[in-house]
Amino acid sequence: MFNGPLPVMQAADVARLGYRGLKSGRPLVITGVINKFMALSGRFSPAFVALRIASRMNARPGDTAVPN
C-alpha cells in the first residue's frame, strides 16, 4: 500500500510503541520521524502549508488532483 520514497514503519512496531506509551501514561504517542515533523510543523507554519504537505504525502501514485 505504501510504495513511496520514504520508509514506513511496520504496524507491529507502531502498535508496540503505542502500547508502551499507553502503559506509561502518555496520552499521545507519535511514531516515526516524518510523523513527528508533521505534528510539529503545524505549530510553526500556516495551516494551508501543513495541509498541502500532508495531502502530497498521502497522495497515491498517479493521483493528479493535489490541492494547490
PDB file of N, CA, C, O and CB in Angstrom:
ATOM      1  N   MET A   1       0.825  -1.193   0.000  1.00  0.00           N
ATOM      2  CA  MET A   1       0.000   0.000   0.000  1.00  0.00           C
ATOM      3  C   MET A   1       0.871   1.260   0.000  1.00  0.00           C
ATOM      4  O   MET A   1       0.504   2.254  -0.627  1.00  0.00           O
ATOM      5  CB  MET A   1      -0.939  -0.004   1.211  1.00  0.00           C
ATOM      6  N   PHE A   2       1.992   1.238   0.675  1.00  0.00           N
ATOM      7  CA  PHE A   2       2.853   2.414   0.773  1.00  0.00           C
ATOM      8  C   PHE A   2       4.114   2.177  -0.044  1.00  0.00           C
ATOM      9  O   PHE A   2       5.085   1.601   0.446  1.00  0.00           O
ATOM     10  CB  PHE A   2       3.206   2.729   2.253  1.00  0.00           C
ATOM     11  N   ASN A   3       4.089   2.620  -1.279  1.00  0.00           N
ATOM     12  CA  ASN A   3       5.241   2.447  -2.161  1.00  0.00           C
ATOM     13  C   ASN A   3       5.874   3.789  -2.480  1.00  0.00           C
ATOM     14  O   ASN A   3       6.150   4.087  -3.642  1.00  0.00           O
ATOM     15  CB  ASN A   3       4.831   1.734  -3.454  1.00  0.00           C
ATOM     16  N   GLY A   4       6.103   4.590  -1.468  1.00  0.00           N
ATOM     17  CA  GLY A   4       6.688   5.902  -1.677  1.00  0.00           C
ATOM     18  C   GLY A   4       8.182   5.902  -1.446  1.00  0.00           C
ATOM     19  O   GLY A   4       8.775   4.860  -1.166  1.00  0.00           O
ATOM     20  N   PRO A   5       8.785   7.061  -1.563  1.00  0.00           N
ATOM     21  CA  PRO A   5      10.231   7.161  -1.389  1.00  0.00           C
ATOM     22  C   PRO A   5      10.680   7.103   0.077  1.00  0.00           C
ATOM     23  O   PRO A   5      11.868   6.936   0.353  1.00  0.00           O
ATOM     24  CB  PRO A   5      10.718   8.438  -2.008  1.00  0.00           C
ATOM     25  N   LEU A   6       9.750   7.238   1.000  1.00  0.00           N
ATOM     26  CA  LEU A   6      10.096   7.258   2.426  1.00  0.00           C
ATOM     27  C   LEU A   6       9.821   5.903   3.064  1.00  0.00           C
ATOM     28  O   LEU A   6       8.868   5.222   2.686  1.00  0.00           O
ATOM     29  CB  LEU A   6       9.308   8.360   3.161  1.00  0.00           C
ATOM     30  N   PRO A   7      10.646   5.506   4.026  1.00  0.00           N
ATOM     31  CA  PRO A   7      10.402   4.226   4.706  1.00  0.00           C
ATOM     32  C   PRO A   7       9.145   4.304   5.564  1.00  0.00           C
ATOM     33  O   PRO A   7       8.784   5.373   6.056  1.00  0.00           O
ATOM     34  CB  PRO A   7      11.614   3.832   5.576  1.00  0.00           C
ATOM     35  N   VAL A   8       8.490   3.176   5.737  1.00  0.00           N
ATOM     36  CA  VAL A   8       7.255   3.097   6.509  1.00  0.00           C
ATOM     37  C   VAL A   8       7.467   2.087   7.637  1.00  0.00           C
ATOM     38  O   VAL A   8       8.002   1.000   7.417  1.00  0.00           O
ATOM     39  CB  VAL A   8       6.035   2.691   5.601  1.00  0.00           C
ATOM     40  N   MET A   9       7.043   2.458   8.847  1.00  0.00           N
ATOM     41  CA  MET A   9       7.172   1.549   9.982  1.00  0.00           C
ATOM     42  C   MET A   9       6.181   0.399   9.840  1.00  0.00           C
ATOM     43  O   MET A   9       5.101   0.562   9.273  1.00  0.00           O
ATOM     44  CB  MET A   9       6.945   2.298  11.316  1.00  0.00           C
ATOM     45  N   GLN A  10       6.555  -0.746  10.353  1.00  0.00           N
ATOM     46  CA  GLN A  10       5.665  -1.894  10.372  1.00  0.00           C
ATOM     47  C   GLN A  10       4.567  -1.661  11.413  1.00  0.00           C
ATOM     48  O   GLN A  10       4.804  -1.016  12.434  1.00  0.00           O
ATOM     49  CB  GLN A  10       6.452  -3.200  10.676  1.00  0.00           C
ATOM     50  N   ALA A  11       3.374  -2.182  11.152  1.00  0.00           N
ATOM     51  CA  ALA A  11       2.240  -1.993  12.058  1.00  0.00           C
ATOM     52  C   ALA A  11       2.543  -2.535  13.453  1.00  0.00           C
ATOM     53  O   ALA A  11       2.149  -1.933  14.452  1.00  0.00           O
ATOM     54  CB  ALA A  11       0.992  -2.674  11.494  1.00  0.00           C
ATOM     55  N   ALA A  12       3.233  -3.656  13.524  1.00  0.00           N
ATOM     56  CA  ALA A  12       3.554  -4.241  14.835  1.00  0.00           C
ATOM     57  C   ALA A  12       4.453  -3.310  15.653  1.00  0.00           C
ATOM     58  O   ALA A  12       4.301  -3.212  16.870  1.00  0.00           O
ATOM     59  CB  ALA A  12       4.240  -5.609  14.658  1.00  0.00           C
ATOM     60  N   ASP A  13       5.387  -2.629  14.987  1.00  0.00           N
ATOM     61  CA  ASP A  13       6.263  -1.690  15.693  1.00  0.00           C
ATOM     62  C   ASP A  13       5.479  -0.493  16.219  1.00  0.00           C
ATOM     63  O   ASP A  13       5.688  -0.052  17.349  1.00  0.00           O
ATOM     64  CB  ASP A  13       7.388  -1.212  14.770  1.00  0.00           C
ATOM     65  N   VAL A  14       4.575   0.029  15.392  1.00  0.00           N
ATOM     66  CA  VAL A  14       3.746   1.167  15.805  1.00  0.00           C
ATOM     67  C   VAL A  14       2.859   0.767  16.980  1.00  0.00           C
ATOM     68  O   VAL A  14       2.725   1.517  17.947  1.00  0.00           O
ATOM     69  CB  VAL A  14       2.878   1.676  14.623  1.00  0.00           C
ATOM     70  N   ALA A  15       2.251  -0.424  16.893  1.00  0.00           N
ATOM     71  CA  ALA A  15       1.388  -0.898  17.983  1.00  0.00           C
ATOM     72  C   ALA A  15       2.177  -1.085  19.265  1.00  0.00           C
ATOM     73  O   ALA A  15       1.706  -0.728  20.345  1.00  0.00           O
ATOM     74  CB  ALA A  15       0.706  -2.211  17.596  1.00  0.00           C
ATOM     75  N   ARG A  16       3.379  -1.645  19.152  1.00  0.00           N
ATOM     76  CA  ARG A  16       4.220  -1.871  20.329  1.00  0.00           C
ATOM     77  C   ARG A  16       4.568  -0.548  21.007  1.00  0.00           C
ATOM     78  O   ARG A  16       4.489  -0.432  22.230  1.00  0.00           O
ATOM     79  CB  ARG A  16       5.506  -2.622  19.937  1.00  0.00           C
ATOM     80  N   LEU A  17       4.953   0.448  20.211  1.00  0.00           N
ATOM     81  CA  LEU A  17       5.306   1.756  20.777  1.00  0.00           C
ATOM     82  C   LEU A  17       4.080   2.444  21.380  1.00  0.00           C
ATOM     83  O   LEU A  17       4.175   3.075  22.433  1.00  0.00           O
ATOM     84  CB  LEU A  17       5.937   2.655  19.697  1.00  0.00           C
ATOM     85  N   GLY A  18       2.938   2.322  20.718  1.00  0.00           N
ATOM     86  CA  GLY A  18       1.712   2.908  21.257  1.00  0.00           C
ATOM     87  C   GLY A  18       1.288   2.264  22.559  1.00  0.00           C
ATOM     88  O   GLY A  18       0.874   2.946  23.496  1.00  0.00           O
ATOM     89  N   TYR A  19       1.394   0.942  22.612  1.00  0.00           N
ATOM     90  CA  TYR A  19       1.036   0.219  23.839  1.00  0.00           C
ATOM     91  C   TYR A  19       1.981   0.582  24.979  1.00  0.00           C
ATOM     92  O   TYR A  19       1.547   0.763  26.117  1.00  0.00           O
ATOM     93  CB  TYR A  19       1.061  -1.303  23.598  1.00  0.00           C
ATOM     94  N   ARG A  20       3.261   0.687  24.674  1.00  0.00           N
ATOM     95  CA  ARG A  20       4.242   1.081  25.684  1.00  0.00           C
ATOM     96  C   ARG A  20       3.918   2.482  26.215  1.00  0.00           C
ATOM     97  O   ARG A  20       4.004   2.731  27.418  1.00  0.00           O
ATOM     98  CB  ARG A  20       5.676   1.042  25.094  1.00  0.00           C
ATOM     99  N   GLY A  21       3.545   3.393  25.310  1.00  0.00           N
ATOM    100  CA  GLY A  21       3.164   4.735  25.731  1.00  0.00           C
ATOM    101  C   GLY A  21       1.910   4.732  26.592  1.00  0.00           C
ATOM    102  O   GLY A  21       1.819   5.471  27.572  1.00  0.00           O
ATOM    103  N   LEU A  22       0.944   3.898  26.221  1.00  0.00           N
ATOM    104  CA  LEU A  22      -0.294   3.781  26.994  1.00  0.00           C
ATOM    105  C   LEU A  22      -0.004   3.291  28.410  1.00  0.00           C
ATOM    106  O   LEU A  22      -0.537   3.824  29.383  1.00  0.00           O
ATOM    107  CB  LEU A  22      -1.279   2.825  26.294  1.00  0.00           C
ATOM    108  N   LYS A  23       0.839   2.280  28.514  1.00  0.00           N
ATOM    109  CA  LYS A  23       1.185   1.739  29.836  1.00  0.00           C
ATOM    110  C   LYS A  23       1.947   2.743  30.687  1.00  0.00           C
ATOM    111  O   LYS A  23       1.849   2.713  31.914  1.00  0.00           O
ATOM    112  CB  LYS A  23       2.011   0.473  29.684  1.00  0.00           C
ATOM    113  N   SER A  24       2.709   3.636  30.049  1.00  0.00           N
ATOM    114  CA  SER A  24       3.467   4.619  30.824  1.00  0.00           C
ATOM    115  C   SER A  24       2.669   5.894  31.081  1.00  0.00           C
ATOM    116  O   SER A  24       3.189   6.836  31.679  1.00  0.00           O
ATOM    117  CB  SER A  24       4.758   4.962  30.105  1.00  0.00           C
ATOM    118  N   GLY A  25       1.403   5.937  30.632  1.00  0.00           N
ATOM    119  CA  GLY A  25       0.533   7.069  30.927  1.00  0.00           C
ATOM    120  C   GLY A  25       0.611   8.212  29.935  1.00  0.00           C
ATOM    121  O   GLY A  25       0.081   9.292  30.197  1.00  0.00           O
ATOM    122  N   ARG A  26       1.254   8.000  28.812  1.00  0.00           N
ATOM    123  CA  ARG A  26       1.336   9.072  27.807  1.00  0.00           C
ATOM    124  C   ARG A  26       0.019   9.138  27.034  1.00  0.00           C
ATOM    125  O   ARG A  26      -0.435   8.123  26.507  1.00  0.00           O
ATOM    126  CB  ARG A  26       2.540   8.837  26.829  1.00  0.00           C
ATOM    127  N   PRO A  27      -0.598  10.317  26.958  1.00  0.00           N
ATOM    128  CA  PRO A  27      -1.873  10.437  26.257  1.00  0.00           C
ATOM    129  C   PRO A  27      -1.731  10.437  24.735  1.00  0.00           C
ATOM    130  O   PRO A  27      -2.712  10.224  24.021  1.00  0.00           O
ATOM    131  CB  PRO A  27      -2.567  11.695  26.692  1.00  0.00           C
ATOM    132  N   LEU A  28      -0.520  10.674  24.236  1.00  0.00           N
ATOM    133  CA  LEU A  28      -0.303  10.746  22.794  1.00  0.00           C
ATOM    134  C   LEU A  28       1.064  10.183  22.472  1.00  0.00           C
ATOM    135  O   LEU A  28       2.054  10.534  23.113  1.00  0.00           O
ATOM    136  CB  LEU A  28      -0.432  12.200  22.277  1.00  0.00           C
ATOM    137  N   VAL A  29       1.120   9.305  21.473  1.00  0.00           N
ATOM    138  CA  VAL A  29       2.382   8.745  21.014  1.00  0.00           C
ATOM    139  C   VAL A  29       2.448   8.954  19.511  1.00  0.00           C
ATOM    140  O   VAL A  29       1.574   8.488  18.779  1.00  0.00           O
ATOM    141  CB  VAL A  29       2.516   7.227  21.391  1.00  0.00           C
ATOM    142  N   ILE A  30       3.467   9.644  19.051  1.00  0.00           N
ATOM    143  CA  ILE A  30       3.666   9.873  17.619  1.00  0.00           C
ATOM    144  C   ILE A  30       4.914   9.094  17.223  1.00  0.00           C
ATOM    145  O   ILE A  30       6.009   9.363  17.718  1.00  0.00           O
ATOM    146  CB  ILE A  30       3.808  11.422  17.276  1.00  0.00           C
ATOM    147  N   THR A  31       4.740   8.132  16.332  1.00  0.00           N
ATOM    148  CA  THR A  31       5.860   7.293  15.923  1.00  0.00           C
ATOM    149  C   THR A  31       6.388   7.745  14.569  1.00  0.00           C
ATOM    150  O   THR A  31       5.624   8.191  13.712  1.00  0.00           O
ATOM    151  CB  THR A  31       5.442   5.814  15.870  1.00  0.00           C
ATOM    152  N   GLY A  32       7.674   7.628  14.385  1.00  0.00           N
ATOM    153  CA  GLY A  32       8.295   7.947  13.103  1.00  0.00           C
ATOM    154  C   GLY A  32       8.741   9.394  13.014  1.00  0.00           C
ATOM    155  O   GLY A  32       8.070  10.301  13.507  1.00  0.00           O
ATOM    156  N   VAL A  33       9.872   9.591  12.384  1.00  0.00           N
ATOM    157  CA  VAL A  33      10.455  10.932  12.258  1.00  0.00           C
ATOM    158  C   VAL A  33       9.571  11.844  11.410  1.00  0.00           C
ATOM    159  O   VAL A  33       9.340  12.997  11.775  1.00  0.00           O
ATOM    160  CB  VAL A  33      11.860  10.848  11.644  1.00  0.00           C
ATOM    161  N   ILE A  34       9.079  11.341  10.289  1.00  0.00           N
ATOM    162  CA  ILE A  34       8.242  12.160   9.409  1.00  0.00           C
ATOM    163  C   ILE A  34       6.950  12.545  10.119  1.00  0.00           C
ATOM    164  O   ILE A  34       6.506  13.687  10.007  1.00  0.00           O
ATOM    165  CB  ILE A  34       7.929  11.410   8.097  1.00  0.00           C
ATOM    166  N   ASN A  35       6.340  11.613  10.845  1.00  0.00           N
ATOM    167  CA  ASN A  35       5.114  11.918  11.583  1.00  0.00           C
ATOM    168  C   ASN A  35       5.363  12.954  12.668  1.00  0.00           C
ATOM    169  O   ASN A  35       4.532  13.835  12.884  1.00  0.00           O
ATOM    170  CB  ASN A  35       4.535  10.649  12.199  1.00  0.00           C
ATOM    171  N   LYS A  36       6.497  12.858  13.352  1.00  0.00           N
ATOM    172  CA  LYS A  36       6.822  13.851  14.376  1.00  0.00           C
ATOM    173  C   LYS A  36       7.036  15.227  13.751  1.00  0.00           C
ATOM    174  O   LYS A  36       6.598  16.245  14.287  1.00  0.00           O
ATOM    175  CB  LYS A  36       8.075  13.424  15.159  1.00  0.00           C
ATOM    176  N   PHE A  37       7.713  15.236  12.615  1.00  0.00           N
ATOM    177  CA  PHE A  37       7.923  16.501  11.904  1.00  0.00           C
ATOM    178  C   PHE A  37       6.581  17.113  11.505  1.00  0.00           C
ATOM    179  O   PHE A  37       6.361  18.308  11.700  1.00  0.00           O
ATOM    180  CB  PHE A  37       8.809  16.285  10.652  1.00  0.00           C
ATOM    181  N   MET A  38       5.695  16.305  10.954  1.00  0.00           N
ATOM    182  CA  MET A  38       4.384  16.813  10.530  1.00  0.00           C
ATOM    183  C   MET A  38       3.571  17.311  11.722  1.00  0.00           C
ATOM    184  O   MET A  38       2.880  18.325  11.627  1.00  0.00           O
ATOM    185  CB  MET A  38       3.604  15.722   9.783  1.00  0.00           C
ATOM    186  N   ALA A  39       3.654  16.597  12.841  1.00  0.00           N
ATOM    187  CA  ALA A  39       2.913  17.016  14.031  1.00  0.00           C
ATOM    188  C   ALA A  39       3.416  18.358  14.555  1.00  0.00           C
ATOM    189  O   ALA A  39       2.625  19.185  15.008  1.00  0.00           O
ATOM    190  CB  ALA A  39       3.022  15.954  15.126  1.00  0.00           C
ATOM    191  N   LEU A  40       4.729  18.576  14.494  1.00  0.00           N
ATOM    192  CA  LEU A  40       5.298  19.830  14.975  1.00  0.00           C
ATOM    193  C   LEU A  40       5.176  20.960  13.958  1.00  0.00           C
ATOM    194  O   LEU A  40       5.158  22.130  14.340  1.00  0.00           O
ATOM    195  CB  LEU A  40       6.748  19.628  15.334  1.00  0.00           C
ATOM    196  N   SER A  41       5.093  20.633  12.684  1.00  0.00           N
ATOM    197  CA  SER A  41       5.077  21.674  11.654  1.00  0.00           C
ATOM    198  C   SER A  41       3.853  22.576  11.768  1.00  0.00           C
ATOM    199  O   SER A  41       3.905  23.750  11.403  1.00  0.00           O
ATOM    200  CB  SER A  41       5.119  21.042  10.273  1.00  0.00           C
ATOM    201  N   GLY A  42       2.768  22.034  12.268  1.00  0.00           N
ATOM    202  CA  GLY A  42       1.561  22.839  12.424  1.00  0.00           C
ATOM    203  C   GLY A  42       1.722  23.986  13.412  1.00  0.00           C
ATOM    204  O   GLY A  42       1.007  24.985  13.341  1.00  0.00           O
ATOM    205  N   ARG A  43       2.655  23.836  14.322  1.00  0.00           N
ATOM    206  CA  ARG A  43       2.889  24.892  15.312  1.00  0.00           C
ATOM    207  C   ARG A  43       3.668  26.066  14.735  1.00  0.00           C
ATOM    208  O   ARG A  43       3.595  27.183  15.248  1.00  0.00           O
ATOM    209  CB  ARG A  43       3.633  24.329  16.506  1.00  0.00           C
ATOM    210  N   PHE A  44       4.419  25.805  13.657  1.00  0.00           N
ATOM    211  CA  PHE A  44       5.331  26.820  13.142  1.00  0.00           C
ATOM    212  C   PHE A  44       5.004  27.323  11.742  1.00  0.00           C
ATOM    213  O   PHE A  44       5.702  28.196  11.225  1.00  0.00           O
ATOM    214  CB  PHE A  44       6.702  26.282  13.145  1.00  0.00           C
ATOM    215  N   SER A  45       3.975  26.799  11.130  1.00  0.00           N
ATOM    216  CA  SER A  45       3.647  27.235   9.773  1.00  0.00           C
ATOM    217  C   SER A  45       2.143  27.423   9.637  1.00  0.00           C
ATOM    218  O   SER A  45       1.359  26.846  10.391  1.00  0.00           O
ATOM    219  CB  SER A  45       4.159  26.217   8.730  1.00  0.00           C
ATOM    220  N   PRO A  46       1.754  28.240   8.664  1.00  0.00           N
ATOM    221  CA  PRO A  46       0.324  28.440   8.438  1.00  0.00           C
ATOM    222  C   PRO A  46      -0.356  27.109   8.116  1.00  0.00           C
ATOM    223  O   PRO A  46       0.268  26.203   7.564  1.00  0.00           O
ATOM    224  CB  PRO A  46       0.091  29.453   7.296  1.00  0.00           C
ATOM    225  N   ALA A  47      -1.615  27.001   8.460  1.00  0.00           N
ATOM    226  CA  ALA A  47      -2.345  25.743   8.287  1.00  0.00           C
ATOM    227  C   ALA A  47      -2.367  25.285   6.833  1.00  0.00           C
ATOM    228  O   ALA A  47      -2.252  24.088   6.568  1.00  0.00           O
ATOM    229  CB  ALA A  47      -3.768  25.893   8.796  1.00  0.00           C
ATOM    230  N   PHE A  48      -2.511  26.202   5.893  1.00  0.00           N
ATOM    231  CA  PHE A  48      -2.610  25.770   4.497  1.00  0.00           C
ATOM    232  C   PHE A  48      -1.320  25.122   4.008  1.00  0.00           C
ATOM    233  O   PHE A  48      -1.364  24.251   3.139  1.00  0.00           O
ATOM    234  CB  PHE A  48      -2.959  26.952   3.605  1.00  0.00           C
ATOM    235  N   VAL A  49      -0.184  25.525   4.544  1.00  0.00           N
ATOM    236  CA  VAL A  49       1.087  24.906   4.144  1.00  0.00           C
ATOM    237  C   VAL A  49       1.146  23.476   4.665  1.00  0.00           C
ATOM    238  O   VAL A  49       1.514  22.561   3.928  1.00  0.00           O
ATOM    239  CB  VAL A  49       2.298  25.728   4.673  1.00  0.00           C
ATOM    240  N   ALA A  50       0.788  23.281   5.925  1.00  0.00           N
ATOM    241  CA  ALA A  50       0.809  21.942   6.509  1.00  0.00           C
ATOM    242  C   ALA A  50      -0.173  21.024   5.802  1.00  0.00           C
ATOM    243  O   ALA A  50       0.138  19.858   5.560  1.00  0.00           O
ATOM    244  CB  ALA A  50       0.487  22.003   8.001  1.00  0.00           C
ATOM    245  N   LEU A  51      -1.360  21.531   5.463  1.00  0.00           N
ATOM    246  CA  LEU A  51      -2.350  20.717   4.757  1.00  0.00           C
ATOM    247  C   LEU A  51      -1.870  20.340   3.364  1.00  0.00           C
ATOM    248  O   LEU A  51      -2.106  19.219   2.913  1.00  0.00           O
ATOM    249  CB  LEU A  51      -3.677  21.460   4.663  1.00  0.00           C
ATOM    250  N   ARG A  52      -1.212  21.244   2.688  1.00  0.00           N
ATOM    251  CA  ARG A  52      -0.706  20.953   1.344  1.00  0.00           C
ATOM    252  C   ARG A  52       0.383  19.878   1.401  1.00  0.00           C
ATOM    253  O   ARG A  52       0.393  18.959   0.583  1.00  0.00           O
ATOM    254  CB  ARG A  52      -0.156  22.239   0.682  1.00  0.00           C
ATOM    255  N   ILE A  53       1.286  19.993   2.355  1.00  0.00           N
ATOM    256  CA  ILE A  53       2.338  18.986   2.502  1.00  0.00           C
ATOM    257  C   ILE A  53       1.718  17.630   2.828  1.00  0.00           C
ATOM    258  O   ILE A  53       2.093  16.615   2.241  1.00  0.00           O
ATOM    259  CB  ILE A  53       3.346  19.401   3.604  1.00  0.00           C
ATOM    260  N   ALA A  54       0.778  17.613   3.756  1.00  0.00           N
ATOM    261  CA  ALA A  54       0.140  16.352   4.143  1.00  0.00           C
ATOM    262  C   ALA A  54      -0.604  15.732   2.971  1.00  0.00           C
ATOM    263  O   ALA A  54      -0.553  14.516   2.787  1.00  0.00           O
ATOM    264  CB  ALA A  54      -0.822  16.574   5.312  1.00  0.00           C
ATOM    265  N   SER A  55      -1.295  16.542   2.176  1.00  0.00           N
ATOM    266  CA  SER A  55      -2.031  15.987   1.046  1.00  0.00           C
ATOM    267  C   SER A  55      -1.089  15.409   0.005  1.00  0.00           C
ATOM    268  O   SER A  55      -1.410  14.399  -0.621  1.00  0.00           O
ATOM    269  CB  SER A  55      -2.915  17.051   0.415  1.00  0.00           C
ATOM    270  N   ARG A  56       0.058  16.022  -0.191  1.00  0.00           N
ATOM    271  CA  ARG A  56       1.037  15.481  -1.140  1.00  0.00           C
ATOM    272  C   ARG A  56       1.648  14.177  -0.618  1.00  0.00           C
ATOM    273  O   ARG A  56       1.894  13.252  -1.392  1.00  0.00           O
ATOM    274  CB  ARG A  56       2.148  16.514  -1.409  1.00  0.00           C
ATOM    275  N   MET A  57       1.887  14.107   0.675  1.00  0.00           N
ATOM    276  CA  MET A  57       2.475  12.894   1.239  1.00  0.00           C
ATOM    277  C   MET A  57       1.483  11.739   1.216  1.00  0.00           C
ATOM    278  O   MET A  57       1.888  10.582   1.101  1.00  0.00           O
ATOM    279  CB  MET A  57       2.949  13.148   2.669  1.00  0.00           C
ATOM    280  N   ASN A  58       0.189  12.035   1.324  1.00  0.00           N
ATOM    281  CA  ASN A  58      -0.829  10.993   1.365  1.00  0.00           C
ATOM    282  C   ASN A  58      -1.399  10.650  -0.008  1.00  0.00           C
ATOM    283  O   ASN A  58      -2.226   9.746  -0.127  1.00  0.00           O
ATOM    284  CB  ASN A  58      -1.941  11.415   2.274  1.00  0.00           C
ATOM    285  N   ALA A  59      -0.967  11.359  -1.034  1.00  0.00           N
ATOM    286  CA  ALA A  59      -1.483  11.090  -2.375  1.00  0.00           C
ATOM    287  C   ALA A  59      -0.997   9.733  -2.867  1.00  0.00           C
ATOM    288  O   ALA A  59       0.136   9.330  -2.603  1.00  0.00           O
ATOM    289  CB  ALA A  59      -1.054  12.198  -3.355  1.00  0.00           C
ATOM    290  N   ARG A  60      -1.861   9.042  -3.578  1.00  0.00           N
ATOM    291  CA  ARG A  60      -1.487   7.758  -4.163  1.00  0.00           C
ATOM    292  C   ARG A  60      -0.705   8.007  -5.446  1.00  0.00           C
ATOM    293  O   ARG A  60      -0.905   9.024  -6.111  1.00  0.00           O
ATOM    294  CB  ARG A  60      -2.741   6.881  -4.441  1.00  0.00           C
ATOM    295  N   PRO A  61       0.182   7.085  -5.795  1.00  0.00           N
ATOM    296  CA  PRO A  61       0.908   7.242  -7.069  1.00  0.00           C
ATOM    297  C   PRO A  61      -0.069   7.367  -8.235  1.00  0.00           C
ATOM    298  O   PRO A  61      -1.002   6.574  -8.361  1.00  0.00           O
ATOM    299  CB  PRO A  61       1.863   6.045  -7.304  1.00  0.00           C
ATOM    300  N   GLY A  62       0.148   8.350  -9.071  1.00  0.00           N
ATOM    301  CA  GLY A  62      -0.735   8.575 -10.217  1.00  0.00           C
ATOM    302  C   GLY A  62      -1.835   9.579  -9.963  1.00  0.00           C
ATOM    303  O   GLY A  62      -2.492  10.012 -10.910  1.00  0.00           O
ATOM    304  N   ASP A  63      -2.064   9.970  -8.706  1.00  0.00           N
ATOM    305  CA  ASP A  63      -3.084  10.991  -8.414  1.00  0.00           C
ATOM    306  C   ASP A  63      -2.640  12.323  -9.010  1.00  0.00           C
ATOM    307  O   ASP A  63      -1.480  12.714  -8.884  1.00  0.00           O
ATOM    308  CB  ASP A  63      -3.322  11.130  -6.870  1.00  0.00           C
ATOM    309  N   THR A  64      -3.566  13.005  -9.652  1.00  0.00           N
ATOM    310  CA  THR A  64      -3.251  14.315 -10.209  1.00  0.00           C
ATOM    311  C   THR A  64      -4.002  15.430  -9.499  1.00  0.00           C
ATOM    312  O   THR A  64      -3.688  16.606  -9.685  1.00  0.00           O
ATOM    313  CB  THR A  64      -3.569  14.343 -11.688  1.00  0.00           C
ATOM    314  N   ALA A  65      -4.985  15.076  -8.692  1.00  0.00           N
ATOM    315  CA  ALA A  65      -5.808  16.073  -8.014  1.00  0.00           C
ATOM    316  C   ALA A  65      -5.220  16.415  -6.648  1.00  0.00           C
ATOM    317  O   ALA A  65      -5.802  16.081  -5.616  1.00  0.00           O
ATOM    318  CB  ALA A  65      -7.252  15.567  -7.861  1.00  0.00           C
ATOM    319  N   VAL A  66      -4.075  17.074  -6.642  1.00  0.00           N
ATOM    320  CA  VAL A  66      -3.449  17.517  -5.402  1.00  0.00           C
ATOM    321  C   VAL A  66      -3.736  18.997  -5.247  1.00  0.00           C
ATOM    322  O   VAL A  66      -3.451  19.769  -6.162  1.00  0.00           O
ATOM    323  CB  VAL A  66      -1.908  17.233  -5.396  1.00  0.00           C
ATOM    324  N   PRO A  67      -4.302  19.426  -4.102  1.00  0.00           N
ATOM    325  CA  PRO A  67      -4.652  20.834  -3.910  1.00  0.00           C
ATOM    326  C   PRO A  67      -3.431  21.743  -4.039  1.00  0.00           C
ATOM    327  O   PRO A  67      -2.309  21.340  -3.731  1.00  0.00           O
ATOM    328  CB  PRO A  67      -5.303  21.031  -2.544  1.00  0.00           C
ATOM    329  N   ASN A  68      -3.664  22.972  -4.496  1.00  0.00           N
ATOM    330  CA  ASN A  68      -2.580  23.965  -4.624  1.00  0.00           C
ATOM    331  C   ASN A  68      -2.327  24.660  -3.337  1.00  0.00           C
ATOM    332  O   ASN A  68      -1.452  25.523  -3.264  1.00  0.00           O
ATOM    333  CB  ASN A  68      -2.897  24.984  -5.686  1.00  0.00           C
TER     334      ASN A  68
END
